[in-house]
Amino acid sequence: MARKVWITGGTGFIGSHTWVELAAKGYYRVFSTDNYLNSYPEVCRRIEAITGTRAVNYPVDIRDSDALREVLRREAPIDAVIHFAAFKAVGESMRHPLRYFDNNFIGLIRVLQMCKEFEIPHFIYSSSCTVYGSHTDEPVSEETPLGAPLSPYGLTKQAGEWMIRFAMREIPMNAVLLRYFNPAGAHPSGLLGEDPRVEDINLVPIIMRVAMGRRDELVIYGSDYPTRDGTCVRDYIHVVDLARAHVLALEYAINTLPSNALEVFNLGTEEGITVLEAVQTAEKITKRTIPHRMGQRREGDVPAIRSKVDKAHRVLGWRPQYTLEDIIKSAWEWEQHRTATSTHLPSSTTGSVANDRTKKDGV
Ligand SMILES: NC(=O)c1ccc[n+]([C@@H]2O[C@H](COP(=O)([O-])OP(=O)(O)OC[C@H]3O[C@@H](n4cnc5c(N)ncnc54)[C@H](O)[C@@H]3O)[C@@H](O)[C@H]2O)c1
């Protein structure tokens, strides 16, 4: 029987890749609510090109109850929600905590209220390894105690987990919390990848933009961390591996997890990569020099974090299949395709891309 899945933030980086994986199964009917705060309408066209199915996104703000209610009335009954929509940049959250509290908390509250109102029985949540705070004794498992949040963004993810736990006292649903490590890479078709509006983005897309000549250089935040080369260590996970984990988590919530139960999974590769190692791999794959210089540490960053993921292996039957090289290769193919086809990029290959959120702040 076909299942109706509501994706919030479906035109964003991880949402769009998850949408593609769900569509490939053939028995999920997906719709999304995404107001393009950090994405573009053309993502729907890209999803359609890959899946051969229609991609329906309603451009509503998930904080707007009336607008949400109107969409959900049209789409009900709904079997599950995968809640991606949120702001996600640690650095930006240090400068604009209130903006992060507003979007990430109010957005989550509205989605939970709709779960209650529309009796949506399964909830999948985008959490993050930031919930662990600062841990030098890596790697971390789901049993590792959560640390004090180091950024407003980290606080929203950690508190979000607690909000879901408590909200379940009055919502008859089960929930799966997925703690992503560092998602990167792009769809193997080269047609879909990371394409944010904000400039304050993750490492791999910045490296790609430098390789492409759209940015002059990469600034590495901190070279004096207690790691093997002094730069931060992260656990990079291919976005397609991550998207597949969402499909498995959804199937687990629907078929196995008792109603009203909650389960948490780490999603990473267990492999720690330093920023300099990622740069070297990118130089090898793109065959371009990536100009970079060492900058100050960035507030909110932890020195090193790496996952233990045996629970996801054991319970969901999930194993990441892609390597760091695959991540960089796919991101590079996507960056070239994006440059050639995006309607919102300047045709020149130099200069940075303006965007609404950074323009307003003069960041
Ligand atoms: N990418 C990462 O590094 C990472 C790591 C850990 C956790 N996460 C979490 O995963 C989720 C998805 O991340 P992503 O990388 O796909 O981010 P993204 O910014 O690419 O996607 C989020 C989408 O949500 C939309 N959105 C934001 N606020 C909205 C609102 N109020 N109403 C409607 N739409 C709204 C944006 O337009 C965007 O398309 C987020 O919750 C993020 O915190 C991401």
The ligand as an ORCA input file, in Angstrom:
! r2SCAN-3c Opt
* xyz 0 1
  N      24.127     19.460      6.498
  C      24.664     19.285      7.695
  O      25.862     19.480      7.882
  C      23.812     18.801      8.843
  C      24.426     18.122      9.911
  C      23.641     17.700     10.977
  C      22.275     17.947     10.970
  N      21.722     18.622      9.922
  C      20.290     18.907      9.962
  O      19.671     18.318      8.847
  C      18.569     19.120      8.403
  C      18.700     19.365      6.935
  O      19.949     19.936      6.662
  P      20.389     20.330      5.190
  O      21.863     20.213      5.138
  O      19.568     19.623      4.199
  O      20.016     21.884      5.229
  P      19.400     22.793      4.071
  O      19.495     24.193      4.544
  O      20.025     22.445      2.773
  O      17.882     22.320      4.037
  C      16.919     22.797      4.927
  C      15.728     23.237      4.106
  O      14.725     23.716      4.980
  C      14.164     24.885      4.443
  N      13.642     25.680      5.550
  C      14.330     26.223      6.583
  N      13.503     26.871      7.404
  C      12.258     26.744      6.894
  C      10.975     27.180      7.298
  N      10.796     27.916      8.393
  N       9.905     26.841      6.542
  C      10.037     26.085      5.416
  N      11.244     25.648      4.985
  C      12.337     25.977      5.720
  C      15.279     25.565      3.688
  O      14.799     26.388      2.636
  C      16.075     24.383      3.147
  O      15.679     24.039      1.839
  C      18.596     20.375      9.266
  O      17.651     20.206     10.298
  C      19.985     20.393      9.828
  O      20.053     21.022     11.075
  C      22.451     19.032      8.851
*
